[in-house]
Amino acid sequence: MGVDSGLPDFRGVEGFWRAYPPYRDLGLAFEEIADPVHFAEDPELAWGFYGHRLALYRETVPHAGFGVLLEWSRRWPTRVFTSNVDGQFQRAGFADDDVAECHGSIHHLQCLAGCGRPVWPADGLEVHVDPETMRATGPLPACPSCGGLARPNILMFGDWSWQPERSEAGLLAHRSWLRALRADGVRLAVIELGAGTAVPTVRRQAELASAASGALVRINVRQPEVRHGRGIGLPTPAADTLRALDALL
């Protein structure tokens, strides 16, 4: 979904290394750098990656497809379920309460020391990063309560210290909304955008949510096949496809 806004495509090690050449030199794949272990063992390396991404997402303007979805949401009851951590739906105008972020958000922080402080917004946080080494320079983000190292409130690979409370509240609201639709006999249409099979959380959610209606539109340039239930697969990019669907509607 974010690629059409100019965000890097992390799928496949070559795509990740094209976006971040220093990690090619280190031999680190996305799954390895997106690992909470680095915050304990090499926090400058960890915050170099996430600090750069935080600045990138803040600077990125959501593509026109987000605007199409927002207009649809004003015509029909709509919610967003996403594994993206970039906050682009909110930046495009969706209310935070209408977005369920199953893997958390880079725009929120948690205490690595586990002092018990609830998750807090990363508003105003700036992490200075050396673009040559992709390592953070200067003071690292700290917990306002205990002064310990902070980390993004994102579910990383092999992550046992993620604080899920904020995301769970959004997921609970999302599930309640789906139950209410089913109880009222409302026919649900699901638009799935760019959800792959490597981490199939969104793809499974889309299939489950559309199981009763069969109204699933899977937009995916690499893996558009709909193998379970009913639906339509479109091997096309998000922005152009959403604009085309909007013209038909």
Number of C-alpha atoms within 10 A of each C-alpha: 22 23 15 16 17 12 17 16 17 17 11 10 16 15 15 19 19 14 14 19 17 16 20 15 10 9 11 15 17 19 13 15 18 20 15 23 16 15 18 12 10 11 20 21 19 22 26 22 21 22 25 19 16 23 15 15 19 13 9 15 16 24 19 17 23 25 18 17 22 16 13 14 14 9 9 8 10 17 19 19 18 23 17 20 21 22 21 20 22 15 16 17 14 20 12 14 13 17 21 24 23 21 19 28 22 22 19 17 24 26 27 21 17 16 13 12 13 13 17 16 14 18 9 6 14 14 21 18 21 12 13 9 15 22 23 22 14 10 10 19 21 17 20 13 11 13 12 16 18 20 26 28 28 26 23 19 14 13 13 9 16 20 22 15 13 18 19 16 13 20 18 12 16 18 13 12 15 16 13 11 14 14 9 9 9 11 12 19 16 22 16 24 25 21 24 17 11 7 10 12 16 20 19 14 15 22 23 15 20 21 17 13 15 19 20 23 21 25 24 21 16 13 15 20 14 16 9 11 14 16 19 14 18 18 15 17 18 25 21 14 17 21 17 13 10 14 9 7 7
